[in-house]
C-alpha cells in the first residue's frame, strides 16, 4: 500500500526540519512516493556544505543536538539516495535567496513551481512543517 | 545457519538504526542475514514493522543489557 506523500518545509527551526526529514526518509525507504518542497526559512540549510546548525525552537531541539540523533540533512539525503524521494527547492525561494544553479546539495533537484508541486501532490497526503 | 553481519547502531536514535540497516541491505545479496544492535527502544519496535511492510524476514529480536539485537534476512 504505497502512499503518495508530499511534504512542504518552510521552517528554519531544528525540530520541524528533523520531523520533516524523519517522515521523508522513513516514508521513502518504505516504498512510499515522497516529494519534498523546500521553501522560506528552510532553503538556506540546503546550500552545499551549509553546516550551521538550525536554531532550536525549544528544549527538545537542544537535546537533539546533544544526543546522537541523525542530522536532518543526512536524513533528507538518505530519503533521496536510498528511497528515491524527490526533493525540490521552491522556485520563488531560490529567486528570493539568490541561489545560483549548482549551489544546492547534489541530491536536491531542480527548482519547482507551486503549480507543478500542487498537481503532483493531488490525491495524496500533504504534510507541512 | 549462515553467518550474520552485525550492524552496530548503538547510541543512534530513530530513524538512524533503520537507515544504517537500509544502506547495508541495498548492496547485500538475497538470503544474507544481518543483526542490528540498537540501544533505541523505538527502533527495536519499528525495524520489524519496516521488515514486514517491505517484505524481508524478521528472524527474532532479543534484549541483552539494554541492547536490542534484531536479526533479519534479506528476502528480495
N, CA and C atoms of all chains as a GROMACS GRO file, in nm:
protein
  615
    1UNK      N    1   0.083  -0.119   0.000
    1UNK     CA    2   0.000   0.000   0.000
    1UNK      C    3   0.087   0.125   0.000
    2UNK      N    4   0.150   0.148  -0.115
    2UNK     CA    5   0.235   0.267  -0.125
    2UNK      C    6   0.146   0.392  -0.124
    3UNK      N    7   0.191   0.490  -0.050
    3UNK     CA    8   0.119   0.617  -0.042
    3UNK      C    9   0.196   0.722  -0.120
    4UNK      N   10   0.124   0.826  -0.158
    4UNK     CA   11   0.193   0.941  -0.214
    4UNK      C   12   0.199   1.046  -0.102
    5UNK      N   13   0.321   1.086  -0.067
    5UNK     CA   14   0.340   1.177   0.046
    5UNK      C   15   0.413   1.302  -0.001
    6UNK      N   16   0.347   1.417   0.015
    6UNK     CA   17   0.410   1.544  -0.022
    6UNK      C   18   0.436   1.624   0.105
    7UNK      N   19   0.559   1.671   0.117
    7UNK     CA   20   0.599   1.740   0.241
    7UNK      C   21   0.647   1.881   0.206
    8UNK      N   22   0.581   1.980   0.266
    8UNK     CA   23   0.619   2.120   0.246
    8UNK      C   24   0.698   2.163   0.369
    9UNK      N   25   0.821   2.210   0.348
    9UNK     CA   26   0.903   2.251   0.462
    9UNK      C   27   0.932   2.400   0.449
   10UNK      N   28   0.882   2.478   0.545
   10UNK     CA   29   0.906   2.623   0.541
   10UNK      C   30   0.983   2.672   0.663
   11UNK      N   31   0.989   2.590   0.766
   11UNK     CA   32   1.051   2.633   0.891
   11UNK      C   33   1.202   2.624   0.887
   12UNK      N   34   1.268   2.710   0.962
   12UNK     CA   35   1.414   2.702   0.976
   12UNK      C   36   1.451   2.651   1.113
   13UNK      N   37   1.353   2.598   1.187
   13UNK     CA   38   1.381   2.551   1.323
   13UNK      C   39   1.411   2.402   1.324
   14UNK      N   40   1.505   2.367   1.411
   14UNK     CA   41   1.560   2.232   1.408
   14UNK      C   42   1.456   2.122   1.427
   15UNK      N   43   1.364   2.139   1.523
   15UNK     CA   44   1.267   2.033   1.550
   15UNK      C   45   1.181   2.003   1.428
   16UNK      N   46   1.138   2.109   1.360
   16UNK     CA   47   1.050   2.090   1.244
   16UNK      C   48   1.126   2.029   1.127
   17UNK      N   49   1.249   2.075   1.106
   17UNK     CA   50   1.331   2.018   0.999
   17UNK      C   51   1.357   1.870   1.026
   18UNK      N   52   1.380   1.838   1.154
   18UNK     CA   53   1.408   1.699   1.193
   18UNK      C   54   1.287   1.610   1.167
   19UNK      N   55   1.169   1.658   1.209
   19UNK     CA   56   1.047   1.577   1.193
   19UNK      C   57   1.016   1.558   1.044
   20UNK      N   58   1.032   1.664   0.966
   20UNK     CA   59   1.009   1.654   0.822
   20UNK      C   60   1.104   1.551   0.760
   21UNK      N   61   1.230   1.555   0.803
   21UNK     CA   62   1.331   1.464   0.748
   21UNK      C   63   1.303   1.320   0.790
   22UNK      N   64   1.254   1.301   0.912
   22UNK     CA   65   1.221   1.166   0.960
   22UNK      C   66   1.108   1.107   0.876
   23UNK      N   67   1.004   1.186   0.853
   23UNK     CA   68   0.891   1.136   0.775
   23UNK      C   69   0.934   1.110   0.630
   24UNK      N   70   1.013   1.202   0.574
   24UNK     CA   71   1.058   1.185   0.435
   24UNK      C   72   1.141   1.057   0.422
   25UNK      N   73   1.234   1.036   0.515
   25UNK     CA   74   1.326   0.923   0.498
   25UNK      C   75   1.256   0.790   0.524
   26UNK      N   76   1.180   0.782   0.631
   26UNK     CA   77   1.114   0.654   0.662
   26UNK      C   78   1.007   0.622   0.556
   27UNK      N   79   0.934   0.724   0.514
   27UNK     CA   80   0.834   0.702   0.408
   27UNK      C   81   0.901   0.654   0.280
   28UNK      N   82   1.007   0.722   0.241
   28UNK     CA   83   1.072   0.690   0.113
   28UNK      C   84   1.131   0.549   0.114
   29UNK      N   85   1.193   0.509   0.224
   29UNK     CA   86   1.254   0.375   0.226
   29UNK      C   87   1.150   0.265   0.249
   30UNK      N   88   1.028   0.303   0.276
   30UNK     CA   89   0.922   0.204   0.294
   30UNK      C   90   0.839   0.188   0.167
   31UNK      N   91   0.883   0.248   0.059
   31UNK     CA   92   0.814   0.230  -0.068
   31UNK      C   93   0.712   0.337  -0.099
   32UNK      N   94   0.698   0.438  -0.012
   32UNK     CA   95   0.606   0.546  -0.043
   32UNK      C   96   0.672   0.642  -0.143
   33UNK      N   97   0.587   0.707  -0.221
   33UNK     CA   98   0.638   0.802  -0.320
   33UNK      C   99   0.643   0.940  -0.254
   34UNK      N  100   0.765   0.982  -0.218
   34UNK     CA  101   0.779   1.103  -0.136
   34UNK      C  102   0.831   1.220  -0.219
   35UNK      N  103   0.763   1.334  -0.210
   35UNK     CA  104   0.825   1.455  -0.264
   35UNK      C  105   0.829   1.563  -0.158
   36UNK      N  106   0.941   1.635  -0.156
   36UNK     CA  107   0.965   1.738  -0.055
   36UNK      C  108   0.984   1.870  -0.127
   37UNK      N  109   0.917   1.972  -0.073
   37UNK     CA  110   0.921   2.106  -0.133
   37UNK      C  111   0.982   2.200  -0.029
   38UNK      N  112   1.101   2.253  -0.059
   38UNK     CA  113   1.174   2.335   0.038
   38UNK      C  114   1.151   2.482   0.008
   39UNK      N  115   1.097   2.556   0.105
   39UNK     CA  116   1.076   2.698   0.082
   39UNK      C  117   1.106   2.780   0.206
   40UNK      N  118   1.090   2.910   0.195
   40UNK     CA  119   1.106   3.006   0.305
   40UNK      C  120   1.236   2.981   0.385
   41UNK      N  121   1.223   2.969   0.518
   41UNK     CA  122   1.343   2.962   0.603
   41UNK      C  123   1.419   2.831   0.595
   42UNK      N  124   1.360   2.730   0.531
   42UNK     CA  125   1.430   2.601   0.529
   42UNK      C  126   1.540   2.596   0.424
   43UNK      N  127   1.524   2.674   0.317
   43UNK     CA  128   1.610   2.654   0.200
   43UNK      C  129   1.759   2.679   0.226
   44UNK      N  130   1.788   2.778   0.311
   44UNK     CA  131   1.929   2.814   0.337
   44UNK      C  132   2.014   2.695   0.381
   45UNK      N  133   1.954   2.598   0.449
   45UNK     CA  134   2.033   2.486   0.503
   45UNK      C  135   2.072   2.385   0.395
   46UNK      N  136   2.016   2.400   0.276
   46UNK     CA  137   2.040   2.302   0.171
   46UNK      C  138   2.143   2.349   0.069
   47UNK      N  139   2.208   2.463   0.102
   47UNK     CA  140   2.323   2.504   0.020
   47UNK      C  141   2.434   2.403   0.046
   48UNK      N  142   2.514   2.378  -0.057
   48UNK     CA  143   2.624   2.281  -0.046
   48UNK      C  144   2.710   2.311   0.075
   49UNK      N  145   2.728   2.212   0.158
   49UNK     CA  146   2.820   2.226   0.270
   49UNK      C  147   2.769   2.313   0.384
   50UNK      N  148   2.647   2.369   0.374
   50UNK     CA  149   2.594   2.451   0.483
   50UNK      C  150   2.590   2.367   0.609
   51UNK      N  151   2.667   2.404   0.707
   51UNK     CA  152   2.680   2.320   0.826
   51UNK      C  153   2.628   2.389   0.951
   52UNK      N  154   2.590   2.515   0.936
   52UNK     CA  155   2.544   2.590   1.051
   52UNK      C  156   2.418   2.522   1.108
   53UNK      N  157   2.419   2.488   1.238
   53UNK     CA  158   2.302   2.417   1.290
   53UNK      C  159   2.179   2.506   1.293
   54UNK      N  160   2.065   2.447   1.260
   54UNK     CA  161   1.940   2.521   1.267
   54UNK      C  162   1.910   2.550   1.414
   55UNK      N  163   1.863   2.671   1.445
   55UNK     CA  164   1.836   2.702   1.586
   55UNK      C  165   1.721   2.618   1.642
   56UNK      N  166   1.734   2.582   1.770
   56UNK     CA  167   1.630   2.504   1.834
   56UNK      C  168   1.510   2.593   1.864
   57UNK      N  169   1.390   2.536   1.849
   57UNK     CA  170   1.269   2.609   1.883
   57UNK      C  171   1.245   2.601   2.034
   58UNK      N  172   1.279   2.487   2.093
   58UNK     CA  173   1.258   2.468   2.236
   58UNK      C  174   1.363   2.375   2.295
   59UNK      N  175   1.334   2.327   2.416
   59UNK     CA  176   1.431   2.245   2.488
   59UNK      C  177   1.462   2.114   2.414
   60UNK      N  178   1.361   2.061   2.346
   60UNK     CA  179   1.382   1.934   2.277
   60UNK      C  180   1.486   1.948   2.164
   61UNK      N  181   1.481   2.061   2.097
   61UNK     CA  182   1.576   2.086   1.989
   61UNK      C  183   1.719   2.088   2.040
   62UNK      N  184   1.737   2.140   2.162
   62UNK     CA  185   1.871   2.143   2.221
   62UNK      C  186   1.916   2.000   2.252
   63UNK      N  187   1.822   1.919   2.299
   63UNK     CA  188   1.854   1.778   2.327
   63UNK      C  189   1.895   1.703   2.201
   64UNK      N  190   1.826   1.736   2.090
   64UNK     CA  191   1.858   1.669   1.963
   64UNK      C  192   2.004   1.687   1.928
   65UNK      N  193   2.056   1.804   1.962
   65UNK     CA  194   2.196   1.833   1.929
   65UNK      C  195   2.290   1.752   2.018
   66UNK      N  196   2.253   1.743   2.147
   66UNK     CA  197   2.340   1.671   2.241
   66UNK      C  198   2.339   1.520   2.218
   67UNK      N  199   2.219   1.467   2.191
   67UNK     CA  200   2.208   1.322   2.173
   67UNK      C  201   2.248   1.288   2.029
   68UNK      N  202   2.256   1.159   2.002
   68UNK     CA  203   2.304   1.120   1.870
   68UNK      C  204   2.189   1.097   1.773
   69UNK      N  205   2.107   1.199   1.753
   69UNK     CA  206   2.001   1.187   1.653
   69UNK      C  207   2.065   1.215   1.517
   70UNK      N  208   2.026   1.140   1.412
   70UNK     CA  209   2.087   1.165   1.280
   70UNK      C  210   2.051   1.306   1.236
   71UNK      N  211   2.149   1.386   1.187
   71UNK     CA  212   2.119   1.523   1.143
   71UNK      C  213   2.016   1.524   1.030
   72UNK      N  214   1.931   1.628   1.030
   72UNK     CA  215   1.820   1.628   0.933
   72UNK      C  216   1.868   1.624   0.788
   73UNK      N  217   1.982   1.688   0.762
   73UNK     CA  218   2.030   1.687   0.623
   73UNK      C  219   2.066   1.546   0.579
   74UNK      N  220   2.127   1.472   0.672
   74UNK     CA  221   2.164   1.334   0.640
   74UNK      C  222   2.039   1.250   0.613
   75UNK      N  223   1.932   1.276   0.690
   75UNK     CA  224   1.808   1.201   0.669
   75UNK      C  225   1.743   1.235   0.535
   76UNK      N  226   1.745   1.364   0.499
   76UNK     CA  227   1.691   1.401   0.368
   76UNK      C  228   1.773   1.336   0.257
   77UNK      N  229   1.905   1.332   0.277
   77UNK     CA  230   1.991   1.269   0.176
   77UNK      C  231   1.960   1.120   0.164
   78UNK      N  232   1.939   1.053   0.279
   78UNK     CA  233   1.902   0.911   0.276
   78UNK      C  234   1.769   0.893   0.205
   79UNK      N  235   1.674   0.984   0.230
   79UNK     CA  236   1.543   0.976   0.165
   79UNK      C  237   1.562   0.977   0.013
   80UNK      N  238   1.650   1.066  -0.035
   80UNK     CA  239   1.672   1.079  -0.179
   80UNK      C  240   1.751   0.962  -0.234
   81UNK      N  241   1.858   0.923  -0.165
   81UNK     CA  242   1.951   0.824  -0.223
   81UNK      C  243   1.908   0.680  -0.198
   82UNK      N  244   1.847   0.654  -0.083
   82UNK     CA  245   1.807   0.516  -0.053
   82UNK      C  246   1.661   0.492  -0.088
   83UNK      N  247   1.580   0.598  -0.087
   83UNK     CA  248   1.436   0.579  -0.105
   83UNK      C  249   1.380   0.649  -0.227
   84UNK      N  250   1.469   0.715  -0.304
   84UNK     CA  251   1.423   0.778  -0.426
   84UNK      C  252   1.325   0.892  -0.405
   85UNK      N  253   1.332   0.957  -0.288
   85UNK     CA  254   1.246   1.074  -0.265
   85UNK      C  255   1.290   1.186  -0.359
   86UNK      N  256   1.192   1.263  -0.405
   86UNK     CA  257   1.224   1.378  -0.489
   86UNK      C  258   1.223   1.502  -0.400
   87UNK      N  259   1.337   1.571  -0.393
   87UNK     CA  260   1.348   1.690  -0.308
   87UNK      C  261   1.372   1.810  -0.398
   88UNK      N  262   1.281   1.906  -0.392
   88UNK     CA  263   1.294   2.021  -0.482
   88UNK      C  264   1.285   2.152  -0.404
   89UNK      N  265   1.369   2.249  -0.441
   89UNK     CA  266   1.353   2.381  -0.381
   89UNK      C  267   1.240   2.455  -0.451
   90UNK      N  268   1.170   2.536  -0.376
   90UNK     CA  269   1.064   2.621  -0.430
   90UNK      C  270   1.131   2.727  -0.519
   91UNK      N  271   1.081   2.744  -0.640
   91UNK     CA  272   1.149   2.836  -0.732
   91UNK      C  273   1.144   2.980  -0.681
   92UNK      N  274   1.037   3.016  -0.611
   92UNK     CA  275   1.029   3.151  -0.555
   92UNK      C  276   1.136   3.172  -0.448
   93UNK      N  277   1.155   3.070  -0.362
   93UNK     CA  278   1.257   3.083  -0.256
   93UNK      C  279   1.397   3.091  -0.315
   94UNK      N  280   1.420   3.016  -0.424
   94UNK     CA  281   1.550   3.019  -0.492
   94UNK      C  282   1.578   3.160  -0.544
   95UNK      N  283   1.475   3.222  -0.602
   95UNK     CA  284   1.492   3.358  -0.655
   95UNK      C  285   1.514   3.460  -0.544
   96UNK      N  286   1.433   3.452  -0.438
   96UNK     CA  287   1.444   3.549  -0.329
   96UNK      C  288   1.580   3.538  -0.260
   97UNK      N  289   1.626   3.415  -0.240
   97UNK     CA  290   1.753   3.392  -0.171
   97UNK      C  291   1.872   3.415  -0.265
   98UNK      N  292   1.845   3.420  -0.394
   98UNK     CA  293   1.954   3.439  -0.490
   98UNK      C  294   2.043   3.317  -0.505
   99UNK      N  295   1.983   3.199  -0.498
   99UNK     CA  296   2.061   3.076  -0.511
   99UNK      C  297   2.091   3.051  -0.660
  100UNK      N  298   2.219   3.027  -0.690
  100UNK     CA  299   2.256   3.002  -0.830
  100UNK      C  300   2.258   2.852  -0.857
  101UNK      N  301   2.244   2.815  -0.987
  101UNK     CA  302   2.246   2.671  -1.019
  101UNK      C  303   2.374   2.607  -0.966
  102UNK      N  304   2.360   2.489  -0.909
  102UNK     CA  305   2.478   2.418  -0.858
  102UNK      C  306   2.516   2.454  -0.715
  103UNK      N  307   2.443   2.549  -0.655
  103UNK     CA  308   2.478   2.589  -0.518
  103UNK      C  309   2.414   2.500  -0.412
  104UNK      N  310   2.313   2.424  -0.454
  104UNK     CA  311   2.245   2.339  -0.355
  104UNK      C  312   2.308   2.200  -0.354
  105UNK      N  313   2.281   2.125  -0.249
  105UNK     CA  314   2.334   1.989  -0.237
  105UNK      C  315   2.296   1.907  -0.362
  106UNK      N  316   2.383   1.816  -0.404
  106UNK     CA  317   2.359   1.744  -0.530
  106UNK      C  318   2.233   1.656  -0.529
  107UNK      N  319   2.184   1.620  -0.410
  107UNK     CA  320   2.065   1.535  -0.403
  107UNK      C  321   1.937   1.618  -0.401
  108UNK      N  322   1.953   1.752  -0.408
  108UNK     CA  323   1.837   1.840  -0.421
  108UNK      C  324   1.816   1.866  -0.570
  109UNK      N  325   1.691   1.848  -0.615
  109UNK     CA  326   1.662   1.859  -0.758
  109UNK      C  327   1.650   2.003  -0.806
  110UNK      N  328   1.597   2.017  -0.924
  110UNK     CA  329   1.580   2.148  -0.986
  110UNK      C  330   1.470   2.227  -0.915
  111UNK      N  331   1.476   2.362  -0.922
  111UNK     CA  332   1.369   2.442  -0.862
  111UNK      C  333   1.232   2.406  -0.922
  112UNK      N  334   1.132   2.407  -0.835
  112UNK     CA  335   0.998   2.366  -0.879
  112UNK      C  336   0.898   2.476  -0.843
  113UNK      N  337   0.803   2.498  -0.932
  113UNK     CA  338   0.698   2.596  -0.905
  113UNK      C  339   0.582   2.531  -0.831
  114UNK      N  340   0.499   2.616  -0.773
  114UNK     CA  341   0.386   2.565  -0.695
  114UNK      C  342   0.284   2.489  -0.780
  115UNK      N  343   0.266   2.533  -0.902
  115UNK     CA  344   0.166   2.467  -0.987
  115UNK      C  345   0.202   2.320  -1.004
  116UNK      N  346   0.330   2.296  -1.034
  116UNK     CA  347   0.376   2.158  -1.054
  116UNK      C  348   0.368   2.080  -0.923
  117UNK      N  349   0.412   2.143  -0.813
  117UNK     CA  350   0.408   2.073  -0.684
  117UNK      C  351   0.265   2.034  -0.648
  118UNK      N  352   0.172   2.128  -0.667
  118UNK     CA  353   0.032   2.102  -0.632
  118UNK      C  354  -0.028   1.994  -0.721
  119UNK      N  355   0.007   1.994  -0.847
  119UNK     CA  356  -0.053   1.890  -0.932
  119UNK      C  357   0.007   1.754  -0.899
  120UNK      N  358   0.138   1.751  -0.863
  120UNK     CA  359   0.198   1.624  -0.820
  120UNK      C  360   0.136   1.574  -0.689
  121UNK      N  361   0.101   1.668  -0.600
  121UNK     CA  362   0.051   1.632  -0.468
  121UNK      C  363  -0.095   1.585  -0.472
  122UNK      N  364  -0.160   1.612  -0.584
  122UNK     CA  365  -0.303   1.586  -0.594
  122UNK      C  366  -0.339   1.441  -0.558
  123UNK      N  367  -0.434   1.426  -0.466
  123UNK     CA  368  -0.483   1.293  -0.430
  123UNK      C  369  -0.399   1.220  -0.327
  124UNK      N  370  -0.288   1.278  -0.282
  124UNK     CA  371  -0.205   1.210  -0.182
  124UNK      C  372  -0.207   1.283  -0.048
  125UNK      N  373  -0.120   1.238   0.042
  125UNK     CA  374  -0.110   1.305   0.173
  125UNK      C  375  -0.022   1.428   0.160
  126UNK      N  376  -0.060   1.535   0.229
  126UNK     CA  377   0.027   1.653   0.233
  126UNK      C  378   0.060   1.685   0.378
  127UNK      N  379   0.188   1.697   0.405
  127UNK     CA  380   0.236   1.731   0.538
  127UNK      C  381   0.308   1.864   0.529
  128UNK      N  382   0.295   1.947   0.634
  128UNK     CA  383   0.371   2.072   0.629
  128UNK      C  384   0.443   2.097   0.760
  129UNK      N  385   0.561   2.149   0.746
  129UNK     CA  386   0.646   2.177   0.864
  129UNK      C  387   0.706   2.317   0.853
  130UNK      N  388   2.318  -2.248   0.985
  130UNK     CA  389   2.282  -2.106   0.978
  130UNK      C  390   2.398  -2.026   0.918
  131UNK      N  391   2.364  -1.939   0.826
  131UNK     CA  392   2.471  -1.859   0.766
  131UNK      C  393   2.518  -1.752   0.865
  132UNK      N  394   2.638  -1.706   0.843
  132UNK     CA  395   2.697  -1.603   0.929
  132UNK      C  396   2.617  -1.473   0.919
  133UNK      N  397   2.591  -1.410   1.033
  133UNK     CA  398   2.518  -1.282   1.029
  133UNK      C  399   2.614  -1.164   1.037
  134UNK      N  400   2.587  -1.066   0.953
  134UNK     CA  401   2.667  -0.943   0.959
  134UNK      C  402   2.606  -0.853   1.065
  135UNK      N  403   2.690  -0.805   1.156
  135UNK     CA  404   2.641  -0.719   1.263
  135UNK      C  405   2.647  -0.573   1.219
  136UNK      N  406   2.536  -0.503   1.241
  136UNK     CA  407   2.532  -0.358   1.215
  136UNK      C  408   2.519  -0.290   1.351
  137UNK      N  409   2.625  -0.227   1.393
  137UNK     CA  410   2.627  -0.169   1.528
  137UNK      C  411   2.573  -0.026   1.524
  138UNK      N  412   2.446  -0.010   1.561
  138UNK     CA  413   2.384   0.123   1.560
  138UNK      C  414   2.358   0.169   1.704
  139UNK      N  415   2.436   0.116   1.797
  139UNK     CA  416   2.415   0.156   1.936
  139UNK      C  417   2.444   0.305   1.954
  140UNK      N  418   2.360   0.373   2.030
  140UNK     CA  419   2.380   0.516   2.057
  140UNK      C  420   2.306   0.605   1.959
  141UNK      N  421   2.261   0.549   1.847
  141UNK     CA  422   2.190   0.630   1.748
  141UNK      C  423   2.040   0.628   1.776
  142UNK      N  424   1.975   0.739   1.748
  142UNK     CA  425   1.830   0.747   1.770
  142UNK      C  426   1.753   0.728   1.640
  143UNK      N  427   1.626   0.695   1.656
  143UNK     CA  428   1.534   0.674   1.545
  143UNK      C  429   1.536   0.794   1.450
  144UNK      N  430   1.538   0.779   1.320
  144UNK     CA  431   1.544   0.653   1.248
  144UNK      C  432   1.686   0.612   1.206
  145UNK      N  433   1.787   0.652   1.283
  145UNK     CA  434   1.926   0.620   1.249
  145UNK      C  435   1.953   0.472   1.227
  146UNK      N  436   1.916   0.384   1.324
  146UNK     CA  437   1.942   0.241   1.305
  146UNK      C  438   1.875   0.184   1.180
  147UNK      N  439   1.752   0.228   1.151
  147UNK     CA  440   1.682   0.180   1.031
  147UNK      C  441   1.757   0.224   0.905
  148UNK      N  442   1.801   0.348   0.904
  148UNK     CA  443   1.872   0.399   0.785
  148UNK      C  444   2.005   0.325   0.766
  149UNK      N  445   2.073   0.296   0.876
  149UNK     CA  446   2.200   0.221   0.865
  149UNK      C  447   2.174   0.083   0.806
  150UNK      N  448   2.066   0.021   0.853
  150UNK     CA  449   2.030  -0.111   0.801
  150UNK      C  450   2.000  -0.104   0.651
  151UNK      N  451   1.920  -0.007   0.612
  151UNK     CA  452   1.878   0.001   0.473
  151UNK      C  453   1.996   0.027   0.380
  152UNK      N  454   2.089   0.112   0.427
  152UNK     CA  455   2.207   0.140   0.346
  152UNK      C  456   2.287   0.012   0.320
  153UNK      N  457   2.291  -0.077   0.421
  153UNK     CA  458   2.365  -0.203   0.405
  153UNK      C  459   2.287  -0.304   0.320
  154UNK      N  460   2.155  -0.308   0.341
  154UNK     CA  461   2.071  -0.404   0.267
  154UNK      C  462   2.077  -0.379   0.118
  155UNK      N  463   2.090  -0.252   0.082
  155UNK     CA  464   2.087  -0.213  -0.058
  155UNK      C  465   2.193  -0.288  -0.139
  156UNK      N  466   2.308  -0.311  -0.078
  156UNK     CA  467   2.418  -0.375  -0.150
  156UNK      C  468   2.439  -0.521  -0.111
  157UNK      N  469   2.340  -0.577  -0.038
  157UNK     CA  470   2.354  -0.716   0.007
  157UNK      C  471   2.287  -0.810  -0.093
  158UNK      N  472   2.321  -0.938  -0.082
  158UNK     CA  473   2.259  -1.041  -0.167
  158UNK      C  474   2.132  -1.093  -0.098
  159UNK      N  475   2.037  -1.138  -0.178
  159UNK     CA  476   1.918  -1.202  -0.123
  159UNK      C  477   1.963  -1.324  -0.043
  160UNK      N  478   1.906  -1.341   0.077
  160UNK     CA  479   1.943  -1.454   0.161
  160UNK      C  480   2.045  -1.417   0.268
  161UNK      N  481   2.111  -1.301   0.254
  161UNK     CA  482   2.208  -1.260   0.356
  161UNK      C  483   2.136  -1.224   0.485
  162UNK      N  484   2.202  -1.256   0.597
  162UNK     CA  485   2.141  -1.227   0.727
  162UNK      C  486   2.218  -1.117   0.799
  163UNK      N  487   2.145  -1.037   0.874
  163UNK     CA  488   2.203  -0.925   0.948
  163UNK      C  489   2.152  -0.926   1.090
  164UNK      N  490   2.230  -0.865   1.178
  164UNK     CA  491   2.183  -0.843   1.314
  164UNK      C  492   2.211  -0.697   1.349
  165UNK      N  493   2.103  -0.622   1.374
  165UNK     CA  494   2.118  -0.480   1.408
  165UNK      C  495   2.124  -0.468   1.560
  166UNK      N  496   2.226  -0.396   1.608
  166UNK     CA  497   2.234  -0.368   1.752
  166UNK      C  498   2.185  -0.225   1.774
  167UNK      N  499   2.087  -0.210   1.864
  167UNK     CA  500   2.033  -0.076   1.887
  167UNK      C  501   2.005  -0.055   2.035
  168UNK      N  502   2.035   0.065   2.083
  168UNK     CA  503   2.000   0.099   2.221
  168UNK      C  504   1.872   0.181   2.223
  169UNK      N  505   1.815   0.203   2.106
  169UNK     CA  506   1.695   0.285   2.094
  169UNK      C  507   1.573   0.192   2.087
  170UNK      N  508   1.490   0.198   2.191
  170UNK     CA  509   1.378   0.104   2.201
  170UNK      C  510   1.278   0.124   2.087
  171UNK      N  511   1.260   0.249   2.046
  171UNK     CA  512   1.169   0.279   1.935
  171UNK      C  513   1.211   0.206   1.808
  172UNK      N  514   1.341   0.203   1.783
  172UNK     CA  515   1.390   0.134   1.663
  172UNK      C  516   1.369  -0.016   1.674
  173UNK      N  517   1.381  -0.069   1.795
  173UNK     CA  518   1.361  -0.213   1.815
  173UNK      C  519   1.218  -0.252   1.777
  174UNK      N  520   1.125  -0.161   1.794
  174UNK     CA  521   0.986  -0.189   1.757
  174UNK      C  522   0.961  -0.156   1.609
  175UNK      N  523   1.028  -0.052   1.561
  175UNK     CA  524   0.999  -0.001   1.427
  175UNK      C  525   1.068  -0.080   1.316
  176UNK      N  526   1.186  -0.132   1.344
  176UNK     CA  527   1.258  -0.207   1.239
  176UNK      C  528   1.179  -0.332   1.197
  177UNK      N  529   1.129  -0.416   1.292
  177UNK     CA  530   1.046  -0.530   1.249
  177UNK      C  531   0.923  -0.487   1.170
  178UNK      N  532   0.866  -0.374   1.208
  178UNK     CA  533   0.749  -0.320   1.136
  178UNK      C  534   0.786  -0.288   0.991
  179UNK      N  535   0.904  -0.228   0.975
  179UNK     CA  536   0.953  -0.195   0.841
  179UNK      C  537   0.980  -0.323   0.760
  180UNK      N  538   1.040  -0.424   0.824
  180UNK     CA  539   1.070  -0.550   0.756
  180UNK      C  540   0.942  -0.613   0.702
  181UNK      N  541   0.838  -0.608   0.786
  181UNK     CA  542   0.710  -0.667   0.747
  181UNK      C  543   0.650  -0.590   0.629
  182UNK      N  544   0.658  -0.459   0.637
  182UNK     CA  545   0.598  -0.376   0.532
  182UNK      C  546   0.669  -0.397   0.398
  183UNK      N  547   0.801  -0.407   0.404
  183UNK     CA  548   0.879  -0.413   0.281
  183UNK      C  549   0.895  -0.557   0.230
  184UNK      N  550   0.884  -0.654   0.321
  184UNK     CA  551   0.888  -0.793   0.278
  184UNK      C  552   1.019  -0.865   0.301
  185UNK      N  553   1.094  -0.826   0.404
  185UNK     CA  554   1.212  -0.904   0.444
  185UNK      C  555   1.174  -0.986   0.567
  186UNK      N  556   1.256  -1.089   0.595
  186UNK     CA  557   1.220  -1.178   0.707
  186UNK      C  558   1.279  -1.129   0.839
  187UNK      N  559   1.192  -1.111   0.938
  187UNK     CA  560   1.238  -1.079   1.073
  187UNK      C  561   1.261  -1.213   1.143
  188UNK      N  562   1.384  -1.242   1.179
  188UNK     CA  563   1.414  -1.372   1.240
  188UNK      C  564   1.378  -1.369   1.389
  189UNK      N  565   1.438  -1.279   1.463
  189UNK     CA  566   1.397  -1.260   1.603
  189UNK      C  567   1.456  -1.131   1.660
  190UNK      N  568   1.404  -1.093   1.776
  190UNK     CA  569   1.457  -0.977   1.848
  190UNK      C  570   1.480  -1.020   1.992
  191UNK      N  571   1.598  -0.989   2.044
  191UNK     CA  572   1.619  -1.016   2.187
  191UNK      C  573   1.691  -0.897   2.250
  192UNK      N  574   1.669  -0.881   2.380
  192UNK     CA  575   1.732  -0.771   2.451
  192UNK      C  576   1.835  -0.826   2.547
  193UNK      N  577   1.953  -0.766   2.544
  193UNK     CA  578   2.059  -0.806   2.637
  193UNK      C  579   2.121  -0.682   2.692
  194UNK      N  580   2.106  -0.662   2.824
  194UNK     CA  581   2.168  -0.549   2.894
  194UNK      C  582   2.144  -0.415   2.822
  195UNK      N  583   2.018  -0.390   2.789
  195UNK     CA  584   1.984  -0.260   2.731
  195UNK      C  585   2.015  -0.247   2.583
  196UNK      N  586   2.060  -0.357   2.521
  196UNK     CA  587   2.086  -0.353   2.376
  196UNK      C  588   1.991  -0.449   2.306
  197UNK      N  589   1.919  -0.398   2.207
  197UNK     CA  590   1.831  -0.486   2.129
  197UNK      C  591   1.908  -0.543   2.011
  198UNK      N  592   1.890  -0.674   1.990
  198UNK     CA  593   1.952  -0.742   1.876
  198UNK      C  594   1.839  -0.784   1.783
  199UNK      N  595   1.832  -0.725   1.667
  199UNK     CA  596   1.724  -0.755   1.573
  199UNK      C  597   1.785  -0.832   1.456
  200UNK      N  598   1.746  -0.960   1.444
  200UNK     CA  599   1.803  -1.045   1.339
  200UNK      C  600   1.707  -1.053   1.222
  201UNK      N  601   1.761  -1.050   1.101
  201UNK     CA  602   1.676  -1.048   0.982
  201UNK      C  603   1.748  -1.106   0.862
  202UNK      N  604   1.668  -1.138   0.761
  202UNK     CA  605   1.721  -1.195   0.638
  202UNK      C  606   1.666  -1.115   0.519
  203UNK      N  607   1.755  -1.079   0.429
  203UNK     CA  608   1.712  -1.009   0.307
  203UNK      C  609   1.639  -1.107   0.215
  204UNK      N  610   1.517  -1.074   0.175
  204UNK     CA  611   1.434  -1.169   0.100
  204UNK      C  612   1.416  -1.131  -0.046
  205UNK      N  613   1.455  -1.012  -0.084
  205UNK     CA  614   1.434  -0.975  -0.225
  205UNK      C  615   1.532  -0.867  -0.266
   0.00000   0.00000   0.00000
